[in-house]
């Protein structure tokens, strides 16, 4: 970069709750590395891990208990008054249910908060201390304690659900008006006070640009709450922006919602961000407007404007990830598992249910650059474990990676996604294990041949068990992605998926289940009738990337939810209290398999006194 134009311009990137607090988020570290490589000053704040670290303390749990006691008295009095007045509003109904839940909690678990206050600090440190983390008899009670504490922390905001890997407030829908109301509603917003306490800190960075990264449903409500506060409080001339994957998927709806920009931000950055951000920093530092920066939405004269798209910068030209400024000692792990990316987009890209390729330019990082990045993270930050966040890496590419990793003597352990295709031979699996691969997240999807054909997975489903056997024999942990509720799927077909999981424990070592959702950018939506969808319901959630629908036959949404619950109960019994159930998260399983080997983790058992909590939080992928 010429001159000093980057030196006097500062960007601040903020990562809000809710996200798994185990490791740094890839996109934020990548943005920081790219902009810093071009001379810009960049500050990072991971408010997600900071939030978990704050609420999982005795002091915060005491404040929750105090709040619950006040709410118990207040909601009882309010309920009596509103009932006398004949109030039938939704607010009255929610407050009534909240009162019932708080009363039930005090009656059934009167000493729980006191117990958690005495255990919570040790539980957090167990997740960070290798000596305790790798001792199941210490780790599992710690995870149980954290699960229970997070349930209690969410109780004053019932029916909010908050856990290590999930946040949902059912009373708020994904619509602009509803988001605006939530962001300003202190009594219903469990992040409101936290963000209020952080606004002055963030503005003290004196950044010219503040970017808030929102990448999933669980981050939307917290993220827009923070954006609203910063948008109101930031000094004139400061650009407050929202970026990340989530709002890129609903930009057509945002173009019709100027009120979104009036309340939350100056700019929404869509698409792939590293080079876009460099161009935006350059424009802002030179006093130019947004017009020449690609893939932006912004408000101009009361109208939402969209700038032109651009060709994504090749991966080899993106700066290396940079963790500087992140609180690496606060992440809930004894060893960082850094995310890396060898490619963008799915090389198959034809599955009918999937729209993860939306807005992505396909590209492959050179092996030279990939090895450089791994060595950089290993040497500068001591990282020895990696998660490849690629949608899928072809077998031959993985062979080239393995040979290069061995040649370079990288001595790292890693895991990745994979497609169950014939190129994954037993010989290749042996080579991959030698190169450090310890876990593969396979797209198993369904045990039904008919459903697999409708999915258009592009594999020979008759061979997938042979591939899994070869992988298991090589010492690689096989995880299966499965889901229930694909349009027209019957209960019998869903049961075939459950049966496949527990009947093949010798080579299907764990699984993660979910309920099918209809994406706005999927082939299923574009060709709905072909797949038995008779009615797509365009509900008021204009900012949701998923749709509700009706089918001619098969399970409805409630039945699919019930099948998912049944899957957990059946497999918990059939896997006979396997250790992996209690490890809960893929990063934990990867670390345990890397430490002890596949056979130990597969055969080890664990009995927990917190079975109900475990069943509600397990398979959290």
C-alpha positions in Angstrom: 0.0 0.0 0.0 1.4 3.4 -1.0 1.8 6.3 1.4 0.1 6.3 4.9 -3.5 6.1 3.8 -4.1 2.8 5.7 -2.2 4.0 8.8 -4.8 6.5 10.0 -7.8 4.4 9.2 -8.9 1.8 11.7 -11.4 -1.1 11.4 -13.0 -2.9 14.3 -14.6 -6.3 13.7 -16.9 -7.7 16.4 -18.2 -11.2 16.7 -21.4 -11.4 18.8 -23.1 -14.3 20.5 -24.3 -16.9 19.9 -21.7 -19.3 18.6 -19.8 -22.3 20.0 -17.1 -20.7 22.3 -14.4 -23.3 21.7 -12.3 -21.7 19.0 -11.8 -18.4 17.0 -14.2 -17.8 14.2 -12.5 -18.3 10.8 -13.9 -15.4 8.8 -12.9 -12.7 11.4 -9.3 -14.0 11.6 -9.2 -14.1 7.8 -10.5 -10.6 7.4 -8.0 -9.3 9.9 -5.1 -11.0 8.2 -6.0 -9.8 4.8 -6.5 -6.1 5.8 -3.4 -6.1 8.0 -1.4 -7.5 5.1 -2.5 -4.3 3.2 -1.4 -2.0 6.0 -4.7 -1.3 7.7 -5.1 -1.2 11.5 -7.6 -3.8 12.6 -8.9 -4.5 16.1 -10.9 -7.7 17.0 -13.4 -8.4 19.7 -14.9 -11.8 20.2 -17.9 -10.8 22.3 -19.2 -14.4 22.0 -16.5 -16.0 24.1 -16.4 -13.0 26.4 -20.1 -13.4 27.0 -19.8 -17.1 27.9 -16.8 -16.3 30.1 -18.9 -13.6 31.9 -22.1 -15.5 32.5 -20.4 -18.7 33.6 -19.3 -17.1 36.9 -20.7 -17.3 40.5 -21.4 -13.5 40.4 -23.5 -13.7 37.3 -25.4 -16.8 38.5 -26.2 -14.8 41.7 -27.6 -12.0 39.7 -29.7 -14.5 37.8 -31.1 -15.8 41.1 -31.8 -12.3 42.3 -33.6 -11.6 39.0 -35.7 -14.8 39.2 -36.8 -13.9 42.7 -37.9 -10.4 41.7 -39.6 -11.8 38.6 -41.4 -14.4 40.6 -43.0 -11.7 42.8 -43.6 -9.2 40.0 -45.1 -11.7 37.5 -47.4 -13.1 40.1 -48.8 -9.6 40.9 -49.0 -8.6 37.2 -50.8 -11.9 36.4 -53.4 -11.3 39.0 -54.0 -7.7 37.8 -54.1 -8.6 34.1 -56.4 -11.5 34.8 -58.8 -9.3 36.6 -58.8 -6.9 33.7 -59.5 -9.7 31.2 -56.1 -9.3 29.5 -55.7 -12.0 26.8 -52.6 -10.4 25.0 -49.6 -12.5 23.9 -47.5 -10.6 26.4 -49.7 -11.8 29.2 -49.6 -15.4 28.0 -45.8 -15.3 27.7 -45.4 -13.7 31.2 -47.8 -16.3 32.6 -45.8 -19.2 31.2 -42.6 -17.6 32.4 -44.0 -17.3 35.9 -45.0 -21.0 35.9 -41.5 -22.0 34.8 -39.8 -19.9 37.5 -42.2 -21.3 40.2 -41.5 -24.8 39.0 -37.7 -24.2 39.1 -37.8 -22.9 42.7 -40.0 -25.8 43.8 -38.1 -28.6 42.1 -34.5 -27.3 42.2 -34.3 -24.9 45.1 -30.5 -25.4 45.7 -29.3 -25.7 42.1 -28.0 -22.2 41.7 -26.1 -22.4 44.9 -24.6 -25.7 43.7 -23.7 -24.2 40.3 -22.0 -21.2 41.9 -19.7 -23.5 43.7 -18.9 -25.6 40.6 -18.9 -23.3 37.7 -15.3 -21.9 37.8 -13.8 -25.3 38.1 -16.0 -26.5 35.2 -14.8 -23.8 33.0 -11.2 -24.4 33.8 -11.6 -28.2 33.2 -12.4 -27.4 29.6 -9.2 -25.3 29.3 -6.8 -27.5 31.3 -5.4 -30.5 29.4 -4.9 -32.6 32.5 -8.6 -32.4 33.4 -10.0 -32.2 29.9 -8.5 -35.5 28.9 -9.9 -37.2 32.1 -13.5 -38.2 31.3 -14.4 -38.4 35.0 -13.6 -34.7 35.3 -14.7 -33.5 31.8 -18.2 -34.9 31.7 -19.4 -33.4 35.1 -17.9 -30.1 33.9 -19.9 -30.2 30.7 -23.0 -31.1 32.7 -22.5 -28.2 35.0 -22.1 -25.8 32.1 -25.2 -27.1 30.4 -27.3 -26.7 33.5 -25.9 -23.2 34.2 -26.8 -22.0 30.7 -30.4 -23.3 31.1 -30.7 -21.3 34.3 -29.2 -18.2 32.8 -31.9 -18.3 30.1 -34.8 -18.8 32.5 -35.5 -15.1 33.2 -36.1 -14.8 29.5 -38.3 -17.9 29.0 -39.1 -19.3 26.5 -35.6 -18.4 25.3 -33.3 -21.4 24.9 -29.6 -20.9 25.4 -26.8 -23.5 25.4 -23.2 -24.1 24.4 -24.2 -24.3 20.8 -27.6 -22.8 20.4 -29.8 -19.7 21.1 -33.4 -19.3 20.1 -36.2 -16.9 21.3 -39.4 -18.3 19.9 -41.4 -15.2 20.6 -39.4 -13.2 18.0 -39.7 -14.0 14.3 -37.2 -13.3 11.5 -38.9 -10.1 10.4 -37.6 -6.6 10.4 -40.3 -5.2 12.7 -39.9 -8.0 15.1 -36.1 -7.6 15.2 -36.4 -3.9 15.9 -38.8 -4.6 18.8 -36.5 -7.3 20.2 -33.4 -5.1 20.0 -35.0 -2.4 22.3 -36.8 -4.8 24.7 -34.6 -5.1 27.8 -36.9 -7.4 29.7 -37.1 -9.9 26.9 -33.5 -9.6 25.6 -30.9 -11.6 27.5 -28.0 -9.8 25.7 -29.3 -6.2 26.2 -27.5 -5.3 29.5 -24.3 -7.0 28.4 -24.1 -5.0 25.2 -24.9 -1.8 27.0 -21.9 -2.4 29.1 -19.7 -2.9 26.1 -20.7 0.0 23.8 -18.4 2.5 25.4 -15.5 0.0 25.3 -16.0 -0.6 21.6 -16.3 3.0 20.7 -13.2 3.7 22.7 -11.3 1.9 20.0 -12.0 5.0 17.9 -12.5 2.9 14.8 -13.7 4.5 11.6 -15.4 1.3 10.6 -17.2 -1.2 12.9 -18.2 -4.5 11.3 -20.5 -6.9 13.1 -20.4 -10.5 11.8 -23.7 -12.4 11.7 -23.4 -15.9 10.3 -26.4 -18.0 11.6 -29.9 -17.8 13.0 -28.4 -18.0 16.6 -26.5 -14.8 16.0 -29.2 -12.7 14.5 -31.0 -11.4 17.6 -27.9 -10.7 19.6 -26.1 -9.3 16.5 -28.9 -6.8 15.6 -29.2 -5.8 19.3 -25.5 -4.8 19.3 -25.8 -3.2 15.9 -28.7 -1.1 17.0 -26.8 0.3 20.0 -23.6 1.0 18.1 -25.6 2.6 15.2 -27.2 5.0 17.7 -24.1 5.8 19.8 -21.3 5.9 17.2 -19.9 9.3 16.4 -20.7 11.0 13.1 -18.5 9.7 10.4 -18.2 6.1 11.8 -19.5 3.4 9.5 -21.4 0.6 11.2 -21.8 -2.4 9.0 -23.3 -5.9 9.3 -21.6 -8.7 7.4 -21.5 -12.5 7.4 -23.3 -15.2 5.7 -26.8 -14.8 7.1 -28.0 -11.6 5.6 -26.3 -12.2 2.3 -29.0 -14.9 1.8 -31.9 -12.5 2.3 -30.6 -9.5 0.5 -33.6 -9.3 -1.8 -35.8 -8.8 1.2 -33.4 -6.3 2.7 -33.6 -4.2 -0.4 -37.3 -3.6 0.4 -36.6 -2.7 4.1 -35.1 0.7 4.5 -36.2 0.6 8.2 -33.6 -2.2 8.7 -30.8 0.3 7.8 -32.4 3.1 9.8 -32.3 1.0 12.9 -29.3 -1.2 12.7 -26.5 -0.2 10.3 -25.2 2.0 7.5 -24.2 -0.9 5.3 -24.8 -4.6 4.8 -21.8 -6.3 3.2 -22.9 -9.3 1.1 -20.9 -12.1 -0.4 -17.3 -13.0 0.2 -15.6 -10.3 2.3 -11.8 -10.1 2.4 -11.2 -8.1 -0.8 -14.5 -6.4 -0.5 -13.5 -5.1 2.9 -10.1 -3.9 1.5 -11.9 -1.9 -1.2 -14.3 -0.5 1.3 -11.5 0.5 3.7 -9.7 2.2 0.8 -12.9 4.1 -0.3 -13.7 5.3 3.2 -10.1 6.3 4.0 -10.1 8.4 0.8 -13.4 10.0 1.7 -15.3 8.3 -1.2 -18.8 6.8 -1.0 -20.0 3.3 -1.1 -20.8 3.3 -4.9 -17.6 1.8 -6.1 -17.3 -1.0 -3.5 -18.9 -4.3 -4.7 -21.7 -6.3 -3.1 -23.0 -3.6 -0.6 -26.5 -2.6 0.4 -26.8 0.9 1.9 -29.5 3.5 2.4 -29.5 6.6 0.2 -32.3 9.1 0.3 -34.6 6.7 2.0 -34.0 4.0 -0.7 -31.9 0.9 -0.3 -29.2 0.8 -3.0 -27.1 -2.1 -4.2 -23.7 -1.9 -5.6 -22.4 -4.1 -8.5 -21.1 -7.6 -7.9 -17.5 -8.5 -8.6 -15.3 -11.5 -9.2 -14.0 -13.0 -6.0 -10.3 -12.7 -5.3 -8.4 -16.0 -5.7 -7.8 -17.7 -2.4 -4.1 -17.6 -2.9 -4.2 -13.8 -2.8 -6.1 -13.6 0.5 -3.9 -12.8 3.6 -3.2 -15.4 6.2 -5.4 -15.7 9.2 -4.3 -13.4 12.1 -5.4 -14.1 15.7 -3.7 -11.1 17.2 -6.1 -9.3 19.5 -8.2 -12.4 20.2 -8.4 -13.7 23.8 -6.9 -17.1 23.0 -6.7 -18.1 26.7 -10.5 -17.6 27.1 -11.7 -20.2 24.5 -13.2 -23.3 26.1 -10.7 -25.8 24.9 -7.3 -27.1 26.1 -5.9 -27.0 22.6 -7.1 -24.7 19.8 -8.7 -26.3 16.8 -8.2 -23.7 14.1 -10.4 -23.6 11.0 -8.7 -23.6 7.7 -10.1 -23.8 4.1 -8.6 -25.6 1.2 -11.4 -24.7 -1.2 -14.7 -22.8 -1.6 -17.9 -24.3 -2.8 -18.9 -27.9 -3.3 -17.3 -29.7 -6.2 -20.5 -31.8 -6.6 -23.1 -29.0 -6.0 -26.1 -31.0 -7.1 -27.8 -32.2 -3.9 -31.4 -31.0 -4.1 -31.7 -30.0 -0.5 -28.5 -27.9 -0.3 -28.0 -24.2 -0.9 -24.7 -23.7 0.8 -23.1 -22.8 -2.5 -25.3 -19.7 -2.8 -23.2 -16.7 -3.4 -19.9 -18.6 -3.4 -17.3 -18.5 -6.1 -15.7 -21.9 -6.5 -11.9 -21.9 -6.0 -9.1 -24.1 -4.7 -6.2 -22.9 -2.6 -2.8 -24.0 -3.8 -1.0 -26.6 -1.6 1.9 -24.1 -1.2 -0.4 -21.5 0.3 -2.3 -24.1 2.4 0.9 -25.4 3.9 2.1 -21.9 4.5 -1.1 -21.1 6.4 -0.9 -24.2 8.5 2.7 -23.6 9.4 1.9 -19.9 10.2 -0.8 -20.9 12.7 1.3 -23.7 14.1 4.5 -21.6 14.6 2.9 -18.3 15.6 0.0 -19.6 17.8 1.0 -23.1 18.7 -1.9 -24.7 16.8 -1.6 -28.4 16.2 -5.3 -29.3 15.4 -7.2 -28.1 12.4 -10.8 -28.3 11.1 -11.2 -28.0 7.3 -14.4 -26.0 6.8 -14.7 -26.9 3.1 -18.1 -28.2 2.0 -16.2 -31.3 0.6 -12.7 -32.0 -0.7 -12.4 -34.5 -3.6 -10.5 -37.8 -2.9 -7.7 -37.0 -5.2 -7.2 -33.5 -3.7 -7.1 -35.1 -0.3 -4.5 -37.5 -1.6 -2.3 -34.6 -2.8 -2.8 -32.9 0.6 -1.8 -36.0 2.5 1.3 -36.6 0.5 2.4 -32.9 0.9 1.6 -32.9 4.7 3.8 -36.0 5.1 6.5 -34.6 2.9 6.6 -31.4 4.9 6.4 -33.3 8.2 3.7 -30.9 9.4 2.8 -33.2 12.4 -0.7 -31.9 12.8 -4.1 -33.6 13.4 -7.2 -32.5 11.4 -10.7 -33.3 10.5 -12.9 -32.5 7.5 -16.2 -33.1 5.6 -16.4 -35.8 3.1 -18.6 -37.4 0.4 -19.1 -41.1 0.5 -17.7 -41.8 -3.0 -15.6 -44.6 -4.4 -12.4 -42.6 -4.6 -12.0 -43.0 -0.8 -10.3 -46.3 -1.1 -8.9 -48.2 1.9 -5.4 -47.4 0.7 -6.2 -43.7 0.6 -7.8 -43.8 4.1 -4.5 -45.3 5.4 -2.5 -42.5 3.8 -4.9 -39.8 5.2 -4.5 -41.2 8.7 -0.8 -41.2 8.3 -1.1 -37.5 7.3 -3.0 -36.6 10.5 -6.7 -37.1 9.5 -8.5 -38.3 12.6 -12.2 -37.7 11.9 -14.4 -37.3 8.8 -17.9 -35.8 8.8 -19.7 -37.8 6.1 -22.9 -36.8 4.4 -24.8 -40.0 5.1 -28.2 -38.2 5.1 -30.7 -41.1 5.0 -31.0 -44.9 5.3 -33.7 -44.9 2.6 -32.8 -45.7 -1.0 -35.7 -43.7 -2.3 -34.8 -40.6 -0.3 -31.2 -40.8 -1.3 -32.3 -40.8 -5.0 -34.4 -37.8 -4.4 -31.5 -36.0 -2.7 -29.3 -36.7 -5.8 -26.2 -37.3 -3.7 -24.2 -38.5 -6.7 -22.8 -41.6 -5.0 -23.3 -45.3 -5.2 -25.2 -45.9 -1.9 -24.5 -49.6 -2.1 -20.8 -48.9 -1.6 -20.9 -46.3 1.2 -20.6 -48.9 4.0 -17.5 -50.3 2.4 -16.0 -46.9 2.3 -16.8 -46.4 6.0 -15.3 -49.8 6.9 -12.1 -48.8 5.1 -12.0 -45.5 7.0 -12.6 -47.2 10.3 -9.9 -49.8 9.7 -7.5 -47.0 9.0 -8.2 -45.5 12.5 -10.4 -42.6 11.3 -13.5 -41.7 13.3 -16.6 -41.8 11.1 -19.3 -39.3 11.9 -22.6 -39.4 9.9 -24.7 -36.3 9.1 -28.4 -37.4 9.0 -31.7 -35.6 8.9 -35.4 -36.3 9.1 -38.4 -34.8 7.3 -37.2 -34.6 3.7 -40.4 -33.9 1.7 -42.6 -37.1 1.4 -40.3 -39.1 3.8 -42.4 -41.6 5.8 -41.9 -42.8 9.3 -40.7 -46.1 8.1 -38.0 -44.5 6.0 -36.9 -42.4 8.9 -36.6 -45.5 11.1 -34.3 -47.0 8.5 -31.9 -44.1 9.1 -32.0 -44.6 12.8 -31.5 -48.4 12.4 -28.5 -47.7 10.1 -26.8 -45.7 12.9 -26.9 -48.2 15.7 -26.7 -51.4 13.7 -23.3 -50.4 12.2 -21.5 -49.1 15.2 -18.3 -50.8 14.1 -17.9 -48.3 11.3 -20.4 -45.5 12.0 -19.0 -44.2 15.3 -21.2 -41.2 15.9 -23.8 -39.1 14.1 -25.5 -35.6 14.2 -29.2 -35.4 13.4 -31.3 -32.5 12.3 -34.7 -31.7 10.8 -34.9 -30.8 7.1 -35.4 -27.2 6.3 -36.4 -25.8 2.9 -33.9 -23.3 1.8 -34.9 -20.4 -0.5 -32.0 -21.1 -2.8 -32.2 -24.9 -3.0 -33.3 -27.0 -6.0 -36.1 -28.3 -3.9 -37.7 -24.9 -3.7 -37.1 -24.1 -7.3 -38.7 -27.4 -8.4 -41.1 -27.9 -5.4 -43.9 -29.8 -7.1 -41.5 -32.4 -8.5 -40.6 -33.3 -4.9 -44.1 -33.6 -3.6 -44.3 -30.1 -2.2 -47.8 -28.9 -2.8 -47.7 -25.5 -1.1 -44.8 -23.3 -0.1 -46.0 -21.0 2.7 -44.6 -17.5 2.4 -44.9 -16.5 6.0 -44.2 -13.1 7.6 -40.5 -14.0 8.3 -39.1 -12.2 5.3 -35.6 -12.3 6.8 -35.5 -16.1 7.2 -33.6 -18.1 4.6 -35.9 -21.1 5.2 -39.5 -21.6 4.2 -42.5 -23.6 5.6 -44.3 -26.0 3.2 -46.8 -28.8 2.9 -46.4 -32.1 1.1 -48.7 -34.6 -0.5 -47.5 -37.5 1.8 -45.0 -38.2 4.5 -44.2 -36.8 7.9 -45.1 -33.2 8.9 -42.7 -31.0 10.9 -44.0 -32.2 14.3 -43.5 -35.8 13.3 -40.0 -35.1 12.1 -39.2 -33.5 15.4 -40.5 -36.5 17.2 -38.4 -38.8 15.0 -35.3 -36.8 15.9 -36.1 -37.3 19.6 -36.7 -41.0 19.1 -33.4 -41.2 17.3 -31.5 -39.8 20.3 -33.3 -42.1 22.8 -32.9 -45.3 20.7 -29.2 -44.7 19.9 -28.4 -43.7 23.4 -29.6 -47.1 24.5 -28.1 -49.0 21.6 -24.7 -47.3 21.8 -24.8 -48.3 25.5 -23.7 -45.0 27.1 -20.8 -44.5 24.6 -18.3 -41.8 25.6 -18.9 -39.8 22.4 -22.4 -39.0 23.5 -21.1 -37.2 26.5 -18.2 -35.5 24.6 -21.0 -33.8 22.7 -19.1 -31.6 20.2 -17.0 -32.6 17.2 -14.0 -30.7 18.4 -14.0 -32.7 21.6 -14.3 -36.0 19.8 -11.5 -35.0 17.5 -9.2 -34.1 20.4 -10.0 -37.3 22.2 -9.5 -39.5 19.1 -6.2 -37.6 18.5 -5.1 -38.2 22.0 -6.3 -41.8 22.7 -7.1 -43.3 19.3 -10.3 -44.5 17.7 -10.6 -47.8 19.6 -10.5 -46.2 23.1 -13.1 -43.5 22.3 -15.4 -46.0 20.5 -15.3 -48.6 23.3 -15.2 -46.3 26.3 -18.5 -45.9 28.3 -19.7 -43.3 30.6 -22.6 -43.2 33.0 -24.0 -39.7 33.8 -26.5 -38.6 36.4 -27.6 -35.8 34.0 -29.0 -38.1 31.2 -31.9 -35.8 30.3 -29.5 -32.8 30.0 -27.2 -34.8 27.8 -29.9 -36.1 25.5 -31.1 -32.5 25.0 -27.7 -31.2 24.1 -25.9 -34.1 22.5 -25.1 -34.5 18.8 -24.6 -30.7 18.8 -22.9 -30.2 15.4 
